[in-house]
């Protein structure tokens, strides 16, 4: 759950770094150049954190395959949400992260 939350949040942040998706999700102009760089870096860091989490729990091959599977699932969910209900993307990402952290602590 935590790895999926990190991947989904990473894709959300990477999507927010693009002008078109930023305007569609947040209903504001696209990010400034420094915000775009920060969003790109944090999105890739979230994806790398998910891979590191999976590598810590599984062996190498299974972790990478699971990471690609989670990225495929998160990308499909993100495409559907941005297409049909873009305003719910930040809310869903925040709730997924919170629930993933709570589950990891239990």
C-alpha positions in Angstrom: 0.0 0.0 0.0 2.8 2.4 0.9 4.6 1.7 -2.4 1.5 2.3 -4.4 0.9 5.6 -2.5 4.4 6.8 -3.3 4.1 5.9 -6.9 0.7 7.6 -7.2 2.0 10.7 -5.5 5.0 10.7 -7.7 2.9 10.5 -10.9 0.7 13.3 -9.5 3.7 15.5 -8.9 5.2 14.7 -12.3 1.8 15.6 -13.9 1.7 18.9 -12.0 5.1 19.8 -13.5 3.4 20.0 -16.9 1.5 23.1 -17.8 -1.5 21.4 -19.3 -2.1 19.0 -16.4 -1.3 21.7 -13.8 -4.0 24.0 -15.3 -6.5 21.1 -15.5 -5.9 19.8 -11.9 -5.4 23.0 -10.0 -7.2 25.5 -12.3 -4.2 27.8 -12.2 -1.5 28.8 -14.7 1.4 26.4 -15.1 4.2 26.4 -12.6 7.2 28.7 -12.9 10.5 27.3 -14.1 11.9 26.8 -10.6 8.6 25.1 -9.5 8.7 22.8 -12.5 12.2 21.7 -11.6 11.3 21.2 -8.0 8.2 19.2 -9.0 10.2 17.0 -11.4 12.8 16.3 -8.8 10.3 15.4 -6.1 8.3 13.3 -8.5 11.3 11.2 -9.4 12.4 11.0 -5.8 8.9 9.6 -4.8 9.2 7.0 -7.6 12.7 6.1 -6.4 11.5 5.9 -2.8 8.8 3.4 -3.9 11.5 1.3 -5.6 13.7 1.4 -2.5 10.8 0.3 -0.3 10.1 -2.6 -2.6 13.8 -3.6 -2.8 13.9 -3.6 1.0 11.0 -6.0 1.3 11.5 -8.3 -1.7 14.5 -9.6 -3.7 15.7 -7.6 -6.7 13.8 -9.2 -9.6 10.4 -9.3 -7.8 10.8 -5.8 -6.5 11.5 -4.3 -10.0 8.6 -6.3 -11.6 6.3 -5.2 -8.7 7.4 -1.6 -9.1 6.6 -1.6 -12.9 3.3 -3.2 -12.1 2.5 -0.5 -9.5 3.6 2.2 -11.9 1.3 0.8 -14.6 -1.7 0.7 -12.2 -1.0 4.1 -10.8 -0.6 5.6 -14.3 -3.9 4.0 -15.4 -5.7 5.5 -12.4 -4.1 8.9 -12.9 -5.1 9.0 -16.6 -8.7 8.2 -15.8 -8.9 10.7 -12.9 -7.3 13.5 -14.9 -9.6 12.8 -17.8 -12.9 12.5 -15.9 -12.4 14.1 -12.5 -9.2 16.2 -12.3 -10.1 18.0 -9.1 -10.0 14.8 -7.1 -6.4 14.0 -7.9 -4.7 15.9 -5.1 -7.3 14.8 -2.5 -6.8 11.1 -3.5 -3.0 11.4 -3.5 -3.0 13.0 0.0 -5.4 10.4 1.4 -3.4 7.5 -0.2 -0.2 8.8 1.4 -1.8 9.3 4.8 -3.3 5.8 4.7 -0.1 4.3 3.5 1.8 5.9 6.4 -0.7 4.8 8.9 -0.6 1.2 7.6 3.2 1.2 7.6 3.2 2.3 11.3 0.8 -0.4 12.4 
